[in-house]
Amino acid sequence: MLPKKASTNQLSLFFSFADTLNQKHPLYVLAQQINWSIFEQAFEPLYSSTNGRPAKPIRLMVGLLMLKHIRNLSDESVVEQWSENIYYQYFCGATSFVPGYPCEASELVHFRKRIGEKGIELILQESIRVNGQDSQDEQVSVDTTVQEKNITFPTDAKLHQKIIKRCQAIAKQEQVVLRQSYEQTLKQLKRAQRFRNHPKNKKRARKADKKIKTIAGRLVRELERKLPVGSVYQKDLQLYKQVLAQERHSKGKIYSLHEVDVCCISKGKEHQPYEFGNKVSIVLTDSGVIVGAMGFRNEYDGHTLRPALEQVKRLVGKLPKQAKVDRGYRGEKNVEGTEILLPSPPDKTQSYYQKRKLSRLHRKRAGIEAVIGHLKTDYRLKRNFYKGIVGDNINIMLAAAAFNFKRLMNHYKVSFCLFLQRLFYSLQRLLWVKNKFKYTF
């Protein structure tokens, strides 16, 4: 049900945020720059007008999502800190201090599911708009990275042990009597799997791995026989059978039981040959604004370029004239009028000026690598805790939106510091002139 609009006619008699907060604070300034009404107009149709409990204010929920990624917090932490930070409360639309939690942390999960990818893309579009002309550059840099999923490093032994635990849990839930519990056997086999890299233990560990896989297959087949045909666990059992059947070079391998869409991606890093998650495409203007952020599975980089530029056109309203990419994008030279600049050996027909110009452009493209590093360390792109493919895309766009909002906050902070510095120098100059004339006369 739609939330009731709070009345702003009667404010607190002694205290209000607008009169007491520092109006130069970056969060205060950012709250004034964002057009909150577009979120209310876009998300109101997603609520019922008559049924259900009144929902939390839309600005509150959108503000909490922004703060979560701007400050690199979890759902639980951002809700807890909101009750302690008056600037957080003002940013989310409160007019006076509220001594309590704004909502349960799980309500943020439901809100993300409610607005979906289109709603998160609207937040990203607003983060681009508040940065003004810096988002209208004619040249952009495009690159891809990997967003890792919140899963353990996958091995067959781990997956088989999880299948056994889940089968035992299903049997307990459905009160199915298993032919054998394998508790003592599994304890011995787990001990045999330890220290597998030692030359004396390799053979014993491999033998234990095969035995655990055999036990997992027995439990899956036994549950399949004893559970009814229309059981809700049939899909889970089919998943377990697929995991047990896959081999080293199988296509479409499953690396996690709770995140079946995870991909194994190799980016050529020496310290980390394989990463498990999904591919991310980032589009950055030369001024430093992210105007495109999309998630893919494990496509070739060149195949991600056209959808990424289509998103830029959707968010900014136009396509850039030039897009600078690395050699991983071979094959594309022009996408709907956008020239694709690939680094290549200089042509003999080019002048010295043209060679230097292209060299500078490609050196500037390397700046996107640092931006990707900040997205991972500061804005929660390093490890994705959201569920499924939709969760992958939501986390990417929220991280990019948080980067753009923080850029505006830092830009205002630097501008204010420069203003104070100039004021200080002006006063210093006036004092120097005054003292000079004092001693002259």
NUZA-564056 format. One line per field, with one value per residue (C-alpha): y, x, z; chain; residue in one letter. Coordinates in steps of 0.5 Angstrom, whole numbers, plus 2048, in hexadecimal, padded with zeros to 3 digits. Example, Ala and Ser with C-alpha at 12.3 -4.5 7.8 and 13.67 -1.06 7.14 Angstrom:
residues 2
v [7F7	7FE]
u [819	81B]
w [810	80E]
unit [A	A]
code [a	s]
***
This chain:
residues 441
v [800	807	80B	811	817	81B	821	827	82D	82B	82A	82A	830	830	82C	82B	828	82E	833	82F	82B	82D	82F	82E	827	822	81E	824	827	820	820	827	825	81E	81F	81A	81B	817	811	812	813	80C	808	80A	805	7FF	800	7FE	804	800	7FA	7F8	7FC	803	802	806	80D	80C	811	80E	807	80A	80E	808	805	80B	80B	804	804	80B	809	802	7FF	7F9	7F9	7F8	7FD	803	802	802	808	80C	80C	80F	814	81B	81C	815	817	81D	81A	815	81A	81B	822	821	81B	814	810	809	805	807	800	7F9	7F7	7F2	7F7	7FA	7F3	7F3	7FA	7F8	7F3	7F7	7FD	7F8	7F9	7FF	803	802	804	80B	80C	80B	810	815	815	816	81C	820	820	825	826	821	81B	81E	81D	81B	816	810	80A	803	7FD	7F6	7F3	7ED	7EE	7E8	7E5	7E3	7DC	7D8	7D5	7D0	7C8	7C2	7BF	7C5	7C5	7BD	7BF	7C4	7BF	7BA	7BF	7C2	7BB	7B9	7C0	7BE	7B7	7BA	7BF	7BA	7B4	7B0	7AA	7A9	7A2	7A5	7AC	7AB	7B0	7AC	7AA	7B1	7B3	7AE	7B1	7B8	7B7	7B3	7B9	7BD	7BF	7BD	7C0	7BC	7B6	7B1	7B3	7B5	7AD	7AD	7B4	7B2	7AB	7AF	7B4	7AE	7AB	7B2	7B3	7AB	7AD	7B3	7AF	7AA	7AF	7B3	7AC	7AA	7B1	7B0	7A9	7AB	7B2	7B3	7B5	7BC	7BE	7C5	7C2	7BF	7C5	7C4	7BD	7BE	7C4	7BF	7BA	7BF	7C1	7B9	7B8	7BE	7BD	7C1	7C4	7C4	7CA	7CE	7CB	7CD	7D0	7D1	7CE	7D5	7D9	7D4	7DA	7DC	7DC	7DA	7E0	7E0	7E7	7E5	7E7	7E4	7E4	7E2	7DE	7DD	7E1	7DE	7E3	7E7	7EC	7F4	7F9	800	807	80D	814	818	81C	816	815	80D	80E	806	800	7F9	7F2	7EC	7E5	7E3	7E6	7E8	7F0	7F2	7EF	7F3	7FA	7FB	7FA	7FE	804	803	804	80A	80D	80B	80E	815	816	815	811	813	815	810	80A	808	801	7FC	7F6	7F2	7F5	7F3	7F3	7F9	7FF	803	802	806	80C	80C	80B	805	807	801	802	7FF	801	808	808	80B	810	813	81A	81B	81F	819	814	818	819	812	810	815	813	80B	80E	811	80B	807	80C	807	802	806	808	800	7FF	805	801	7FB	7FD	803	802	7FA	7F8	7F3	7EE	7ED	7EB	7EC	7E6	7E3	7E7	7ED	7EE	7EE	7F4	7F7	7F7	7FA	800	802	802	806	80B	80C	80D	813	816	815	819	81F	81F	81F	824	829	828	82A	830	832	831	835	83B	83B	83B	841	844	843	846	84C	84E	84C	851	856	856	856	85D	860	85F	861	868	868	868	86D	873]
u [800	802	805	802	805	808	805	80B	806	808	80F	813	812	819	81D	81D	823	822	824	829	82D	834	831	838	838	839	833	82F	831	830	829	827	82A	826	81F	81B	814	816	817	810	80D	810	80F	808	805	809	805	7FD	7F9	7F4	7F7	7FC	800	803	80A	810	811	814	819	81B	81C	820	824	826	828	82D	830	831	836	839	83B	83C	838	833	82C	82C	832	82E	828	82C	830	82A	827	82D	82F	82B	82E	82B	824	824	827	821	81C	81B	819	81B	81F	81C	81F	81E	81F	81C	81A	81C	822	81E	81A	81F	820	818	819	81E	81A	814	817	81C	821	81D	81D	824	826	821	826	82C	829	828	82F	831	82D	82F	836	834	838	83D	839	838	83F	840	846	845	849	846	849	847	848	846	841	842	83C	83C	83D	843	849	845	848	844	846	842	83C	83B	83C	836	832	832	831	82B	828	828	825	81F	81F	81E	819	814	816	819	81C	823	826	82D	82F	836	838	83E	840	840	844	84A	849	84A	850	853	852	857	85E	85C	862	867	86A	868	861	85F	85D	859	855	853	850	84C	84A	847	844	840	83E	83B	838	834	832	82F	82B	828	826	823	81F	81D	81A	816	814	80D	80D	80B	80F	812	819	819	81C	822	823	824	829	82D	82D	82F	835	837	837	83B	843	849	848	840	83C	838	83B	837	83C	837	831	82E	830	830	831	838	83D	844	848	84F	852	859	85C	862	860	859	858	850	84B	844	83E	83C	83F	83E	83E	840	83F	843	843	84A	847	847	83F	83D	837	836	837	834	835	836	837	83E	83D	843	845	843	83C	83B	83D	836	831	836	835	82E	82D	831	82C	827	829	82D	829	82E	834	83B	83F	845	846	84D	84E	854	856	850	84B	84E	849	845	847	840	83A	834	838	83D	844	848	84F	854	85B	85F	866	866	865	86A	866	864	867	86B	865	860	865	866	85E	85D	862	85F	858	85A	85E	858	854	858	855	84F	853	854	84C	84B	84F	84B	845	847	84B	846	83F	83E	83F	845	840	839	834	82E	82A	82A	82B	826	82A	831	82E	82B	832	836	831	830	838	839	833	837	83D	83A	837	83D	841	83C	83D	844	844	840	844	84A	847	845	84C	84F	84A	84D	854	853	84F	855	85A	856	855	85D	85E	85A	85D	864	862	85F	866	86A	866	866	86E	86E	86B]
w [800	7FE	804	807	805	80B	80D	80D	810	817	818	81F	823	826	821	819	814	80F	815	819	814	810	80A	807	809	802	804	805	7FE	7FB	7FE	7FB	7F4	7F3	7F0	7F5	7F2	7EC	7F0	7F3	7ED	7EA	7F0	7F2	7ED	7F0	7F6	7F8	7F9	7FE	800	805	80B	809	806	808	804	7FE	7FF	805	802	7FC	800	804	7FE	7FC	803	803	7FD	7FE	805	803	808	809	80A	811	812	80E	812	818	817	814	81B	81D	818	817	810	80E	810	80D	806	807	808	80F	812	819	81D	81D	823	820	81A	814	812	812	80E	80A	808	803	800	7FE	7FC	7F7	7F4	7F4	7EF	7EC	7E6	7E3	7EA	7EB	7E4	7E6	7EC	7E8	7E3	7E8	7EB	7E4	7E3	7EA	7E7	7E1	7DB	7DD	7DB	7D4	7D2	7CA	7CC	7D1	7D3	7D4	7D7	7DB	7E1	7E6	7EB	7F0	7F3	7FA	7FA	7FC	7F8	7F4	7F4	7F3	7FA	7FD	7F8	7FA	801	801	7FD	802	808	804	802	80A	80B	806	809	810	80E	80A	80F	80A	80D	80A	809	80C	80F	80E	813	816	80F	80D	813	811	809	80B	80F	809	805	809	807	800	7FD	801	7FD	802	802	7FB	7F9	800	7FF	7F8	7FA	7FF	7FA	7F6	7FC	7FE	7F7	7F7	7FE	7FB	7F5	7F9	7FE	7F7	7F4	7FB	7FC	7F5	7F6	7FD	7FB	7F8	7F0	7F1	7F7	7F7	7F8	7F1	7EE	7F3	7F2	7EB	7EC	7F1	7EB	7E6	7EB	7EC	7E5	7E3	7E1	7E0	7D9	7D9	7D7	7DB	7E1	7E8	7ED	7F3	7F5	7F8	7F2	7EC	7E7	7E9	7E3	7E3	7E0	7DE	7DD	7DC	7E3	7E6	7ED	7EC	7E6	7E7	7EA	7EB	7EA	7E4	7DF	7E0	7DB	7DD	7D8	7DB	7D8	7D8	7DE	7E2	7E2	7E1	7DC	7DB	7DF	7DD	7DF	7DA	7DB	7D8	7D1	7CD	7CE	7C7	7C8	7CE	7CB	7C7	7CD	7D1	7CC	7CC	7D3	7D3	7CD	7D2	7D8	7D5	7CF	7CA	7C7	7C8	7C2	7C4	7C9	7CB	7CC	7CD	7C9	7CC	7C7	7C1	7BB	7BC	7B9	7B9	7BD	7BA	7B9	7BF	7BC	7C0	7C2	7C2	7C4	7BE	7BB	7B8	7B0	7AC	7A9	7AF	7B1	7B8	7BB	7B9	7BC	7C3	7C3	7C3	7C8	7CD	7CC	7CD	7D3	7D6	7D5	7DA	7DF	7DF	7E3	7E9	7E9	7E9	7EF	7F3	7F1	7F4	7FA	7FC	7F9	7FA	7F3	7F5	7F8	7F6	7FC	7F8	7F5	7EE	7E7	7E9	7F0	7EB	7E7	7ED	7F1	7EB	7E9	7F1	7F1	7EB	7EE	7F4	7F1	7ED	7F3	7F7	7F1	7F2	7FA	7F9	7F3	7F8	7FE	7F9	7F7	7FE	800	7FA	7FC	803	800	7FC	801	806	801	7FF	807	807	801	804	80B	807	803	80A	80D	808	807	80F	80F	809	80C]
unit [A	A	A	A	A	A	A	A	A	A	A	A	A	A	A	A	A	A	A	A	A	A	A	A	A	A	A	A	A	A	A	A	A	A	A	A	A	A	A	A	A	A	A	A	A	A	A	A	A	A	A	A	A	A	A	A	A	A	A	A	A	A	A	A	A	A	A	A	A	A	A	A	A	A	A	A	A	A	A	A	A	A	A	A	A	A	A	A	A	A	A	A	A	A	A	A	A	A	A	A	A	A	A	A	A	A	A	A	A	A	A	A	A	A	A	A	A	A	A	A	A	A	A	A	A	A	A	A	A	A	A	A	A	A	A	A	A	A	A	A	A	A	A	A	A	A	A	A	A	A	A	A	A	A	A	A	A	A	A	A	A	A	A	A	A	A	A	A	A	A	A	A	A	A	A	A	A	A	A	A	A	A	A	A	A	A	A	A	A	A	A	A	A	A	A	A	A	A	A	A	A	A	A	A	A	A	A	A	A	A	A	A	A	A	A	A	A	A	A	A	A	A	A	A	A	A	A	A	A	A	A	A	A	A	A	A	A	A	A	A	A	A	A	A	A	A	A	A	A	A	A	A	A	A	A	A	A	A	A	A	A	A	A	A	A	A	A	A	A	A	A	A	A	A	A	A	A	A	A	A	A	A	A	A	A	A	A	A	A	A	A	A	A	A	A	A	A	A	A	A	A	A	A	A	A	A	A	A	A	A	A	A	A	A	A	A	A	A	A	A	A	A	A	A	A	A	A	A	A	A	A	A	A	A	A	A	A	A	A	A	A	A	A	A	A	A	A	A	A	A	A	A	A	A	A	A	A	A	A	A	A	A	A	A	A	A	A	A	A	A	A	A	A	A	A	A	A	A	A	A	A	A	A	A	A	A	A	A	A	A	A	A	A	A	A	A	A	A	A	A	A	A	A	A	A	A	A	A	A	A	A	A	A	A	A	A	A	A	A	A	A	A	A	A	A	A	A	A	A	A	A	A	A	A	A	A	A	A	A	A	A]
code [m	l	p	k	k	a	s	t	n	q	l	s	l	f	f	s	f	a	d	t	l	n	q	k	h	p	l	y	v	l	a	q	q	i	n	w	s	i	f	e	q	a	f	e	p	l	y	s	s	t	n	g	r	p	a	k	p	i	r	l	m	v	g	l	l	m	l	k	h	i	r	n	l	s	d	e	s	v	v	e	q	w	s	e	n	i	y	y	q	y	f	c	g	a	t	s	f	v	p	g	y	p	c	e	a	s	e	l	v	h	f	r	k	r	i	g	e	k	g	i	e	l	i	l	q	e	s	i	r	v	n	g	q	d	s	q	d	e	q	v	s	v	d	t	t	v	q	e	k	n	i	t	f	p	t	d	a	k	l	h	q	k	i	i	k	r	c	q	a	i	a	k	q	e	q	v	v	l	r	q	s	y	e	q	t	l	k	q	l	k	r	a	q	r	f	r	n	h	p	k	n	k	k	r	a	r	k	a	d	k	k	i	k	t	i	a	g	r	l	v	r	e	l	e	r	k	l	p	v	g	s	v	y	q	k	d	l	q	l	y	k	q	v	l	a	q	e	r	h	s	k	g	k	i	y	s	l	h	e	v	d	v	c	c	i	s	k	g	k	e	h	q	p	y	e	f	g	n	k	v	s	i	v	l	t	d	s	g	v	i	v	g	a	m	g	f	r	n	e	y	d	g	h	t	l	r	p	a	l	e	q	v	k	r	l	v	g	k	l	p	k	q	a	k	v	d	r	g	y	r	g	e	k	n	v	e	g	t	e	i	l	l	p	s	p	p	d	k	t	q	s	y	y	q	k	r	k	l	s	r	l	h	r	k	r	a	g	i	e	a	v	i	g	h	l	k	t	d	y	r	l	k	r	n	f	y	k	g	i	v	g	d	n	i	n	i	m	l	a	a	a	a	f	n	f	k	r	l	m	n	h	y	k	v	s	f	c	l	f	l	q	r	l	f	y	s	l	q	r	l	l	w	v	k	n	k	f	k	y	t	f]
***
